Amino acid sequence: MSDRRLCAAGVLATMLAVTGAAHAASDAAFGDWVTATGDGKVRIGPCQANPALACGTLIAFKLPPDTPPGPPHDAHNPDPALRSRPLMGILIVSGFRQEAPGRWADGRIYDPNDGKTYRSKMQAAPDGTLKVSGCVLMFCKAQTWTRAP
């Protein structure tokens, strides 16, 4: 391939990547969401390592009344080395691939309440909610998250 064609192919690939990232950045699934139980708030947006994918971090949560004093930790994590990490700011939504505007699949959602990671999908609904569903082995969960004020 000539240098001119190689350069043109590189420019085209860069334009497509930038257009895709810009499109994904304005996706209806992105933003702050309150979980179905109302005890957590998750910020979803492009993944830091790969902006073509969607990720989300835990940005707020309500503690049960019987929680010991101090910042809550990831006590149910299956990895004992991670059980002492603070919950605030952990990545709980990761690796989602966009199927269509507002519709994402092939991702993972970590539930710090049970320490399980679910293969998941999510879709922004016309009513302004986010439909989230996932499975671990044969156990599946579906939830509706609401946009945070």
C-alpha positions in Angstrom: 0.0 0.0 0.0 1.3 3.4 -0.9 2.2 6.0 1.8 -0.7 8.2 0.5 -3.3 5.4 0.9 -1.9 4.4 4.3 -2.2 8.0 5.5 -5.8 8.2 4.1 -6.7 4.9 5.8 -5.2 6.2 9.1 -7.1 9.5 8.9 -10.4 7.6 8.1 -9.9 5.2 11.0 -9.2 8.1 13.4 -12.3 10.0 12.2 -14.5 6.9 12.7 -13.0 6.3 16.2 -13.6 10.0 17.2 -17.1 9.9 15.7 -17.9 6.7 17.6 -16.5 8.0 20.8 -18.5 11.3 20.5 -21.7 9.4 19.7 -21.2 7.1 22.6 -20.4 10.0 24.9 -23.9 11.4 24.4 -25.6 8.0 24.8 -29.0 7.9 26.7 -27.6 5.2 29.0 -24.9 7.5 30.3 -25.3 9.6 33.4 -26.0 9.1 37.1 -28.5 6.3 38.0 -30.2 5.3 41.3 -30.3 1.5 41.6 -33.6 -0.3 42.0 -33.3 -0.6 45.7 -32.5 3.1 46.0 -29.4 2.4 48.1 -26.8 3.1 45.4 -26.0 5.7 42.8 -23.9 4.7 39.8 -22.2 7.0 37.2 -22.1 5.4 33.8 -20.1 6.7 30.9 -17.3 5.7 28.5 -14.6 3.4 30.0 -11.4 5.2 30.8 -9.2 2.4 29.2 -11.5 2.0 26.2 -14.0 4.8 25.5 -15.9 2.6 23.0 -17.1 0.6 26.0 -19.3 1.6 28.8 -18.3 1.5 32.5 -19.7 2.8 35.8 -18.6 3.6 39.3 -20.4 3.6 42.6 -20.6 7.3 43.5 -23.0 7.3 46.4 -24.8 4.7 48.6 -27.0 4.5 51.7 -25.8 2.3 54.5 -28.0 -0.1 56.5 -28.7 1.1 60.1 -26.6 -1.8 61.6 -23.5 -0.8 59.7 -20.4 -0.4 61.8 -19.0 3.2 62.0 -16.4 4.2 59.4 -16.4 4.0 55.6 -18.0 0.8 54.3 -15.8 -1.8 52.6 -16.3 -4.4 49.9 -16.9 -7.0 52.6 -18.7 -9.6 50.3 -16.0 -9.6 47.6 -15.0 -13.2 46.7 -11.4 -12.1 46.7 -10.3 -11.8 50.4 -7.6 -9.2 49.4 -10.3 -6.8 48.1 -12.6 -7.0 51.1 -10.9 -4.1 52.9 -11.2 -1.7 49.9 -13.7 1.2 50.3 -16.9 0.8 48.3 -17.0 4.5 47.2 -15.6 4.8 43.7 -15.3 1.1 42.8 -16.0 0.0 39.3 -19.2 -2.0 39.3 -20.3 -1.6 35.6 -17.7 -2.7 33.1 -17.0 -3.7 29.5 -20.4 -3.0 27.9 -20.4 -3.0 24.1 -22.9 -0.8 22.3 -25.4 -2.6 20.2 -27.5 0.4 19.3 -28.0 3.9 20.8 -29.0 3.4 24.4 -28.6 -0.4 24.2 -25.5 -2.1 25.6 -24.5 -5.8 26.0 -21.8 -8.2 26.9 -20.8 -6.3 30.0 -20.4 -7.2 33.7 -22.1 -5.7 36.8 -20.6 -6.3 40.2 -23.1 -6.4 43.1 -21.3 -5.4 46.3 -24.3 -6.6 48.3 -23.7 -10.3 47.4 -20.1 -10.2 45.9 -21.3 -11.6 42.6 -20.5 -10.4 39.1 -23.3 -10.8 36.6 -23.0 -11.0 32.8 -25.2 -8.1 31.9 -27.0 -5.9 29.4 -28.6 -2.5 29.8 -31.0 -0.4 27.8 -32.3 3.1 28.2 -36.1 2.9 28.1 -38.4 5.5 26.5 -39.7 6.4 30.0 -36.2 7.7 31.0 -35.3 4.6 33.1 -32.4 2.2 32.6 -33.4 -1.5 32.3 -30.5 -3.6 33.6 -30.4 -7.4 33.6 -27.7 -10.0 34.2 -27.0 -13.6 35.0 -24.4 -15.6 37.0 -24.5 -19.3 36.2 -28.3 -19.9 35.9 -29.4 -17.2 38.4 -30.6 -14.0 36.7 -31.7 -10.6 38.0 -33.5 -7.7 36.3 -33.8 -4.2 37.6 -35.0 -0.8 36.6 -32.7 2.1 37.6 -33.9 5.7 37.6 -32.0 8.7 36.5 -30.6 10.5 39.5 -31.7 14.1 40.1 
